[in-house]
Amino acid sequence: MEIFLFVLVGVASIIAFIMMGLDKSYAKKGKWRIPEQTLWVTSLVGGAPGAWFGMIYFRHKTKHSLFQFGMPLLTITWMIILL
């Protein structure tokens, strides 16, 4: 069970990180965006660390207070679950 959770968080984090980068790129180009709900669902199922790192790396969603506070909190929650 433990290995499953580590794999889940790892894979979901990679996906969330990529999604943050894509959404930032789409925003710059004025293209169709990834819905925030999709970003949150991916984070809830384990992708929060990757999404948080993506926020910082791509400087994306950093002015949204829900993301500013929610993503770190969700990441900490996942880290506690993994411990």
N, C-alpha and C positions, 0 to 999 in steps of 0.2 A: 504493500500500500504506500509506503514511504517513497519508494522509487517512482511510483506512478505520479505522486504529487510533484516531485522534483522535475520529472519529464514534462508534466503538464505546465508547470510554471515556466520552464525553459522554452518550450515550443510556443506557448501563448505569448511570452515576452518578446520573442523574435518577431512573431506576427504583428504584435502591437507596435513595436519599434518601426517596422516597415510601414505599417499603416499610417503612423504619425508622419513619416517622411513623405509618403505618397500624398497625404492630405495637404501638407505644406506646399508641396510641388504643385498640386492641383489648384490650391488657393492663389499661388503666384501667377498661374497661367489663366485664371478665370474659368477653369473647367469644373465639371461635376465634382462635388466633394463627398468624402466619406462621412456619413451621418454621425453626429456625436454619440447617439445611442449605440452604434456599432462599436465605437471606440470604448465606451463604458462597458459594454457586455464583454468584449475581449479582455478588458482589464479585470472585470469581476471574476472571470473564470481562470484567472492566473496570470494575465498579461500585464498587471499593474507595474511591475518593475521595468519592463521594457517600454511601456507607455510613458512612464515618468522619465526614464533616460531619454526617450525620443523627444519629449517636451523640451528638455534641457538642450539636447544636441541640436535639434532643428529649430529651436526657439519658436515653438508652436504651441498655441493654446496657453501660453504663460500669463496672459492678461485676464484670463477667465478665472474668476475666484473659485468656481466649483472645481476646476482642474487644479488650480494652485494648491488648494487644501485637500481636496478629495483624493487625488492621485497619490500624494505621499502617505496619506492615512491608509489607503487601500494597500499600498506597497508594504507598509509596516505590518498591517494585518496579515498579509500573505507570509511575511518573514516569520511572524509569530507562529502561524500555522505550520510552517515547515520545521520550526524548531521543536 
